[in-house]
Amino acid sequence: MATESPGTAPHAQGQGGRTRRDFLKRLASTVVAGVVAPGIAGETVAAAPSAQTRSGPALTEIPAVPPPAAGEDPVVRMMRDLRRALQKPIAQRRWTMVIDLRKCVGCQGCTIACITENKLPPGIAYRPVITETSGSFPNVSRTFVPRPCMQCENPPCVSVCPVNATYRRPDGVIAISYDQCIGCRYCITACPYSARSFDSGFFYSSLLGGEQPYETLSSPEYGQPRPRAKDQSPIGNARKCHFCLHRVEAGELPACVLSCFGRATYFGDRNDEGSLVAQLLSQPNVERLKEELGLKPNVYYLV
């Protein structure tokens, strides 16, 4: 049986490809529009705090990644790419995500994995999957678009933060300092992708008379374990996808990448010409959401 390469699909140039392309255009026009600060496209973003630029934690002890082999699982190659990227200085990396819409089946597995990994409360999902149904019975089709944070090169959320709690790291990931965030929610309004949420302090078991132990477990976000408790961060803060930095810096792929059984999500260092994501970005069917805003997202879609 022939093995399909990660960046190909039988109907890439057919009606399915045109349908997904049209859906992306409609999605870009219907996502809640944010307030983009004037001149943001050419603005120099703030450097990450020094605490974020130091060397990351030791790599997680996992079995050795095997050498390249024909027909190998893309996860194996991405793991090899990731560990090679971690050998470079942080400023030389550019973490990038590529999502193949031709392979996404809308299973919501990535959404659930993200919620579980980051111990997210009710009403917060870093990676929702937007769904559109088109056509009429019996000719009905559905299109699915996972929407993580776009990790923009020119992020409007950074410039509007009055306390510099939101910043762009040298590796391109947009992060939030929960200790600095005052919960003003300016960044939520500024994001044109609706990729930010506010932690209002709700718990799933509030109606049962008290929080359950699993709801107060420490979130591993940013490598700073924080038990979720009333009147303590991240409650009262803005929250968002951060490409699972606590996993990436330990040599593991983001939870959404590993949970995708259709292998529709790819992650790696775009600056590494030999990486899988760099190979996928060289294809002609690559698009980004709302490119006309000049924000230069680091999340790409194959349509």
VOPAGU-2260 file (C-alpha; in pm, 1 decimal, decimal comma):
REM VOPAGU-2260
SITE   aa  ch    i         X         Y         Z
SITE  MET   A    0       0,0       0,0       0,0
SITE  ALA   A    1     136,3     338,7     -93,3
SITE  THR   A    2     200,0     571,5     197,9
SITE  GLU   A    3      48,9     918,6     165,3
SITE  SER   A    4     287,5    1199,2     248,2
SITE  PRO   A    5     185,9    1437,0     527,8
SITE  GLY   A    6     128,1    1728,4     294,3
SITE  THR   A    7     -84,0    1555,4      28,5
SITE  ALA   A    8    -444,5    1450,3      -6,1
SITE  PRO   A    9    -625,1    1278,4    -295,6
SITE  HIS   A   10    -872,5    1564,7    -342,5
SITE  ALA   A   11    -635,1    1854,0    -279,5
SITE  GLN   A   12    -716,6    2025,3    -608,6
SITE  GLY   A   13   -1081,0    1920,7    -631,5
SITE  GLN   A   14   -1408,5    2058,1    -502,6
SITE  GLY   A   15   -1308,6    1981,9    -142,9
SITE  GLY   A   16   -1008,3    2214,7    -167,1
SITE  ARG   A   17   -1219,6    2498,8    -305,0
SITE  THR   A   18   -1482,8    2446,1     -33,8
SITE  ARG   A   19   -1224,1    2472,6     244,1
SITE  ARG   A   20   -1067,8    2778,8      84,2
SITE  ASP   A   21   -1408,8    2948,8      66,6
SITE  PHE   A   22   -1479,9    2856,8     427,9
SITE  LEU   A   23   -1151,3    3012,5     542,5
SITE  LYS   A   24   -1247,1    3335,8     368,5
SITE  ARG   A   25   -1592,3    3334,6     529,8
SITE  LEU   A   26   -1440,6    3250,3     867,0
SITE  ALA   A   27   -1198,8    3541,3     842,5
SITE  SER   A   28   -1488,7    3778,9     784,2
SITE  THR   A   29   -1713,4    3642,6    1058,4
SITE  VAL   A   30   -1470,1    3596,6    1349,0
SITE  VAL   A   31   -1528,2    3870,8    1602,6
SITE  ALA   A   32   -1319,0    4163,4    1482,0
SITE  GLY   A   33   -1076,5    4305,9    1732,8
SITE  VAL   A   34    -947,4    4657,9    1776,3
SITE  VAL   A   35    -605,1    4668,4    1614,7
SITE  ALA   A   36    -381,0    4948,5    1733,2
SITE  PRO   A   37    -266,8    5188,3    1457,2
SITE  GLY   A   38      70,9    5108,0    1307,9
SITE  ILE   A   39      83,4    4765,7    1470,0
SITE  ALA   A   40     212,7    4595,4    1154,9
SITE  GLY   A   41     542,0    4780,4    1172,9
SITE  GLU   A   42     574,6    4805,6    1547,8
SITE  THR   A   43     859,2    4645,6    1738,6
SITE  VAL   A   44     717,3    4404,0    1992,0
SITE  ALA   A   45     837,4    4386,4    2347,7
SITE  ALA   A   46    1112,7    4143,2    2435,9
SITE  ALA   A   47    1030,9    3861,5    2671,5
SITE  PRO   A   48    1133,1    3895,0    3035,0
SITE  SER   A   49    1478,3    3763,1    3113,6
SITE  ALA   A   50    1328,7    3474,9    3309,9
SITE  GLN   A   51    1184,6    3340,5    2986,3
SITE  THR   A   52    1509,3    3360,9    2788,7
SITE  ARG   A   53    1716,5    3136,5    3007,8
SITE  SER   A   54    1772,3    2771,5    2924,1
SITE  GLY   A   55    1468,1    2551,4    2960,5
SITE  PRO   A   56    1424,4    2241,8    3175,9
SITE  ALA   A   57    1604,2    1917,1    3110,9
SITE  LEU   A   58    1456,9    1709,3    2830,8
SITE  THR   A   59    1201,2    1454,4    2938,3
SITE  GLU   A   60    1341,7    1103,2    2962,8
SITE  ILE   A   61    1186,0     915,5    2671,3
SITE  PRO   A   62    1312,2     636,2    2445,7
SITE  ALA   A   63    1565,8     743,2    2185,9
SITE  VAL   A   64    1407,7     874,5    1866,2
SITE  PRO   A   65    1487,8     630,2    1583,9
SITE  PRO   A   66    1678,1     744,8    1274,1
SITE  PRO   A   67    1480,7     854,5     966,7
SITE  ALA   A   68    1296,3     577,1     786,1
SITE  ALA   A   69    1066,8     560,9     485,8
SITE  GLY   A   70     697,6     573,3     577,4
SITE  GLU   A   71     758,5     663,6     942,3
SITE  ASP   A   72     490,2     830,9    1152,3
SITE  PRO   A   73     510,3    1212,5    1120,4
SITE  VAL   A   74     519,3    1232,2    1500,4
SITE  VAL   A   75     857,5    1059,1    1502,7
SITE  ARG   A   76     998,5    1306,2    1253,7
SITE  MET   A   77     850,7    1603,4    1440,4
SITE  MET   A   78    1003,0    1478,1    1763,5
SITE  ARG   A   79    1341,0    1456,4    1592,8
SITE  ASP   A   80    1294,9    1806,6    1448,7
SITE  LEU   A   81    1193,8    1941,6    1789,6
SITE  ARG   A   82    1497,0    1809,1    1970,0
SITE  ARG   A   83    1725,3    1939,7    1698,7
SITE  ALA   A   84    1568,4    2285,1    1732,9
SITE  LEU   A   85    1617,6    2285,4    2109,1
SITE  GLN   A   86    1991,8    2266,0    2054,5
SITE  LYS   A   87    1984,1    2616,6    1903,0
SITE  PRO   A   88    1963,2    2946,2    2095,5
SITE  ILE   A   89    1604,1    3044,7    2163,2
SITE  ALA   A   90    1621,5    3349,5    1936,1
SITE  GLN   A   91    1709,2    3126,5    1638,4
SITE  ARG   A   92    1391,5    2917,5    1668,3
SITE  ARG   A   93    1053,9    3005,3    1523,9
SITE  TRP   A   94     786,9    2769,5    1653,7
SITE  THR   A   95     521,7    2719,5    1387,2
SITE  MET   A   96     205,0    2511,7    1353,2
SITE  VAL   A   97      61,6    2377,7    1027,7
SITE  ILE   A   98    -293,1    2237,0    1017,2
SITE  ASP   A   99    -405,4    2027,5     720,3
SITE  LEU   A  100    -778,8    2097,1     678,5
SITE  ARG   A  101    -804,6    1811,6     429,5
SITE  LYS   A  102    -731,0    1565,5     709,0
SITE  CYS   A  103    -919,4    1723,1     999,9
SITE  VAL   A  104   -1238,4    1525,1    1076,3
SITE  GLY   A  105   -1367,1    1750,5    1354,2
SITE  CYS   A  106   -1325,1    1489,6    1627,4
SITE  GLN   A  107   -1247,2    1759,9    1889,1
SITE  GLY   A  108    -966,7    1540,0    2019,7
SITE  CYS   A  109    -722,3    1831,2    2013,5
SITE  THR   A  110    -966,3    2049,9    2207,1
SITE  ILE   A  111   -1013,3    1788,6    2478,2
SITE  ALA   A  112    -641,4    1712,5    2497,9
SITE  CYS   A  113    -565,0    2082,1    2541,6
SITE  ILE   A  114    -824,3    2125,0    2817,2
SITE  THR   A  115    -691,9    1819,2    2997,4
SITE  GLU   A  116    -325,0    1912,7    2960,4
SITE  ASN   A  117    -365,1    2270,2    3081,5
SITE  LYS   A  118    -636,9    2201,7    3343,6
SITE  LEU   A  119    -871,6    2454,2    3183,6
SITE  PRO   A  120   -1191,3    2564,2    3363,0
SITE  PRO   A  121   -1544,4    2596,7    3218,8
SITE  GLY   A  122   -1578,2    2841,0    2932,9
SITE  ILE   A  123   -1211,1    2833,8    2829,6
SITE  ALA   A  124   -1079,6    2640,0    2531,0
SITE  TYR   A  125    -742,6    2731,6    2383,0
SITE  ARG   A  126    -807,6    2530,5    2067,1
SITE  PRO   A  127   -1173,4    2521,5    1961,0
SITE  VAL   A  128   -1269,9    2362,1    1630,3
SITE  ILE   A  129   -1495,1    2583,7    1418,8
SITE  THR   A  130   -1749,4    2389,3    1212,6
SITE  GLU   A  131   -1958,1    2485,2     909,8
SITE  THR   A  132   -2224,0    2269,8     746,2
SITE  SER   A  133   -2303,1    2342,1     383,5
SITE  GLY   A  134   -2531,4    2198,1     119,1
SITE  SER   A  135   -2871,3    2031,8     149,5
SITE  PHE   A  136   -2968,8    1671,7     205,0
SITE  PRO   A  137   -2845,1    1434,8      74,5
SITE  ASN   A  138   -2549,7    1640,4     -52,1
SITE  VAL   A  139   -2426,9    1775,4     279,8
SITE  SER   A  140   -2067,8    1849,4     373,2
SITE  ARG   A  141   -1893,7    1982,5     681,3
SITE  THR   A  142   -1571,5    2179,9     712,1
SITE  PHE   A  143   -1361,3    2192,4    1029,8
SITE  VAL   A  144   -1103,3    2456,7    1122,8
SITE  PRO   A  145    -905,6    2419,1    1448,9
SITE  ARG   A  146    -824,9    2767,2    1581,4
SITE  PRO   A  147    -536,5    2794,4    1829,4
SITE  CYS   A  148    -364,5    3124,3    1908,1
SITE  MET   A  149    -201,6    3246,0    1587,5
SITE  GLN   A  150     122,1    3353,9    1766,5
SITE  CYS   A  151     145,7    3661,8    1542,8
SITE  GLU   A  152     473,3    3822,3    1444,8
SITE  ASN   A  153     304,7    4162,5    1494,0
SITE  PRO   A  154      61,3    4085,2    1778,7
SITE  PRO   A  155    -198,5    4353,4    1860,6
SITE  CYS   A  156    -249,0    4199,5    2205,3
SITE  VAL   A  157     104,0    4299,4    2307,2
SITE  SER   A  158      79,6    4669,8    2232,3
SITE  VAL   A  159    -254,3    4721,2    2409,2
SITE  CYS   A  160    -148,3    4560,7    2739,3
SITE  PRO   A  161    -103,3    4849,7    2987,9
SITE  VAL   A  162     121,3    4650,2    3222,9
SITE  ASN   A  163     329,7    4452,6    2969,1
SITE  ALA   A  164     184,8    4124,9    3095,2
SITE  THR   A  165     152,1    3998,1    2739,2
SITE  TYR   A  166     480,2    3972,7    2550,6
SITE  ARG   A  167     637,7    3804,4    2251,9
SITE  ARG   A  168     915,2    3559,0    2329,8
SITE  PRO   A  169    1230,6    3537,7    2115,5
SITE  ASP   A  170    1102,9    3207,8    1969,1
SITE  GLY   A  171     783,9    3377,4    1844,4
SITE  VAL   A  172     535,9    3247,8    2102,5
SITE  ILE   A  173     306,0    3506,8    2262,7
SITE  ALA   A  174     298,4    3448,9    2638,5
SITE  ILE   A  175     122,3    3595,8    2942,2
SITE  SER   A  176     273,7    3672,3    3280,9
SITE  TYR   A  177      -6,6    3583,8    3521,7
SITE  ASP   A  178     168,3    3771,3    3800,8
SITE  GLN   A  179     156,5    4095,7    3601,2
SITE  CYS   A  180    -185,3    4058,8    3436,9
SITE  ILE   A  181    -451,0    4284,8    3595,1
SITE  GLY   A  182    -744,2    4137,5    3406,7
SITE  CYS   A  183    -831,4    4450,2    3207,3
SITE  ARG   A  184    -915,3    4234,1    2901,9
SITE  TYR   A  185    -784,6    4485,8    2649,3
SITE  CYS   A  186    -593,7    4202,5    2481,5
SITE  ILE   A  187    -912,9    3999,2    2442,0
SITE  THR   A  188   -1073,8    4287,3    2254,5
SITE  ALA   A  189    -764,1    4350,0    2043,7
SITE  CYS   A  190    -728,0    3992,8    1915,2
SITE  PRO   A  191    -896,0    3965,6    1572,3
SITE  TYR   A  192    -900,7    3584,8    1600,1
SITE  SER   A  193   -1095,6    3565,0    1929,5
SITE  ALA   A  194    -810,1    3349,3    2055,6
SITE  ARG   A  195    -808,3    3484,1    2413,3
SITE  SER   A  196   -1030,8    3408,1    2710,3
SITE  PHE   A  197   -1082,1    3543,5    3060,4
SITE  ASP   A  198   -1067,5    3319,1    3365,6
SITE  SER   A  199   -1370,1    3426,2    3569,7
SITE  GLY   A  200   -1307,7    3174,1    3846,0
SITE  PHE   A  201   -1577,0    2921,4    3759,6
SITE  PHE   A  202   -1547,2    2553,3    3849,8
SITE  TYR   A  203   -1730,1    2262,1    3692,5
SITE  SER   A  204   -1857,6    2142,9    4029,1
SITE  SER   A  205   -1967,1    2480,9    4168,0
SITE  LEU   A  206   -2328,9    2363,5    4178,8
SITE  LEU   A  207   -2228,8    2058,8    4383,2
SITE  GLY   A  208   -2124,3    2259,6    4686,1
SITE  GLY   A  209   -1750,7    2287,8    4633,7
SITE  GLU   A  210   -1457,2    2229,3    4403,3
SITE  GLN   A  211   -1349,2    1874,0    4339,2
SITE  PRO   A  212    -982,1    1777,9    4390,3
SITE  TYR   A  213    -919,1    1734,8    4018,3
SITE  GLU   A  214   -1024,6    2097,4    3959,3
SITE  THR   A  215    -758,3    2237,4    4187,9
SITE  LEU   A  216    -465,8    2047,8    4037,0
SITE  SER   A  217    -169,3    2258,7    3934,1
SITE  SER   A  218    -164,2    2371,9    3573,1
SITE  PRO   A  219     178,6    2319,9    3413,0
SITE  GLU   A  220     152,2    2632,3    3195,5
SITE  TYR   A  221     478,9    2816,9    3130,6
SITE  GLY   A  222     657,7    2572,8    3360,8
SITE  GLN   A  223     512,7    2747,7    3666,6
SITE  PRO   A  224     274,6    2503,7    3839,6
SITE  ARG   A  225     -20,4    2698,7    3980,0
SITE  PRO   A  226    -301,6    2532,5    4175,0
SITE  ARG   A  227    -625,8    2696,8    4064,7
SITE  ALA   A  228    -769,9    2867,9    4373,4
SITE  LYS   A  229   -1001,9    3162,1    4433,7
SITE  ASP   A  230    -837,3    3505,5    4431,5
SITE  GLN   A  231    -515,5    3358,7    4291,1
SITE  SER   A  232    -374,3    3365,2    3937,9
SITE  PRO   A  233    -465,7    3252,4    3678,6
SITE  ILE   A  234    -816,8    3333,2    3805,2
SITE  GLY   A  235    -884,1    3691,3    3704,4
SITE  ASN   A  236    -630,0    3678,3    3420,7
SITE  ALA   A  237    -644,5    3656,0    3043,4
SITE  ARG   A  238    -549,1    3311,7    2913,3
SITE  LYS   A  239    -454,1    3169,1    2575,4
SITE  CYS   A  240    -281,8    2895,0    2378,9
SITE  HIS   A  241      96,9    2896,6    2418,3
SITE  PHE   A  242     188,3    2594,9    2201,7
SITE  CYS   A  243     229,0    2392,3    2524,1
SITE  LEU   A  244     563,1    2558,0    2599,4
SITE  HIS   A  245     606,1    2350,6    2914,9
SITE  ARG   A  246     604,2    2038,5    2696,3
SITE  VAL   A  247     802,3    2179,9    2404,2
SITE  GLU   A  248    1088,8    2300,2    2623,0
SITE  ALA   A  249    1108,1    1955,3    2778,3
SITE  GLY   A  250    1139,0    1792,1    2435,1
SITE  GLU   A  251     774,9    1689,0    2391,2
SITE  LEU   A  252     526,6    1788,1    2122,5
SITE  PRO   A  253     215,9    1994,9    2210,0
SITE  ALA   A  254     -79,2    1794,5    2338,4
SITE  CYS   A  255    -295,1    1885,5    2037,1
SITE  VAL   A  256     -35,6    1744,2    1796,9
SITE  LEU   A  257      -8,3    1408,2    1971,0
SITE  SER   A  258    -386,5    1371,0    2012,7
SITE  CYS   A  259    -463,7    1421,2    1642,8
SITE  PHE   A  260    -521,8    1065,7    1520,2
SITE  GLY   A  261    -567,9    1192,1    1163,6
SITE  ARG   A  262    -220,1    1353,4    1174,6
SITE  ALA   A  263    -368,6    1685,2    1062,6
SITE  THR   A  264    -156,9    1902,8    1294,0
SITE  TYR   A  265     216,3    1957,3    1255,9
SITE  PHE   A  266     457,6    2150,5    1476,0
SITE  GLY   A  267     820,7    2249,2    1454,0
SITE  ASP   A  268    1083,9    2513,1    1389,6
SITE  ARG   A  269    1017,4    2702,6    1068,9
SITE  ASN   A  270    1376,4    2829,3    1066,8
SITE  ASP   A  271    1501,6    2472,4    1024,1
SITE  GLU   A  272    1494,2    2405,7     650,5
SITE  GLY   A  273    1509,4    2032,4     714,2
SITE  SER   A  274    1202,8    2023,4     939,8
SITE  LEU   A  275     864,6    1883,0     840,2
SITE  VAL   A  276     684,7    2215,7     892,4
SITE  ALA   A  277     933,2    2395,2     665,3
SITE  GLN   A  278     863,2    2134,6     397,3
SITE  LEU   A  279     487,5    2179,6     430,7
SITE  LEU   A  280     512,1    2559,3     413,3
SITE  SER   A  281     676,8    2531,2      71,5
SITE  GLN   A  282     355,0    2397,8     -81,2
SITE  PRO   A  283     127,7    2623,8    -290,5
SITE  ASN   A  284    -191,3    2546,4     -96,9
SITE  VAL   A  285     -83,1    2723,4     224,3
SITE  GLU   A  286    -302,6    2999,6     368,6
SITE  ARG   A  287    -326,3    3206,1     688,1
SITE  LEU   A  288    -630,3    3366,1     848,6
SITE  LYS   A  289    -678,2    3741,5     800,7
SITE  GLU   A  290    -345,5    3794,3     628,4
SITE  GLU   A  291    -466,2    4135,9     513,1
SITE  LEU   A  292    -418,8    4268,7     869,1
SITE  GLY   A  293     -43,1    4234,0     841,8
SITE  LEU   A  294     -13,0    4045,9    1173,7
SITE  LYS   A  295     186,0    3757,2    1017,1
SITE  PRO   A  296      40,0    3458,2    1207,1
SITE  ASN   A  297     262,3    3158,6    1279,1
SITE  VAL   A  298     -26,2    2915,4    1227,9
SITE  TYR   A  299     -74,5    2802,4     868,1
SITE  TYR   A  300    -349,6    2599,3     700,6
SITE  LEU   A  301    -325,7    2354,0     411,4
SITE  VAL   A  302    -646,1    2377,1     206,5
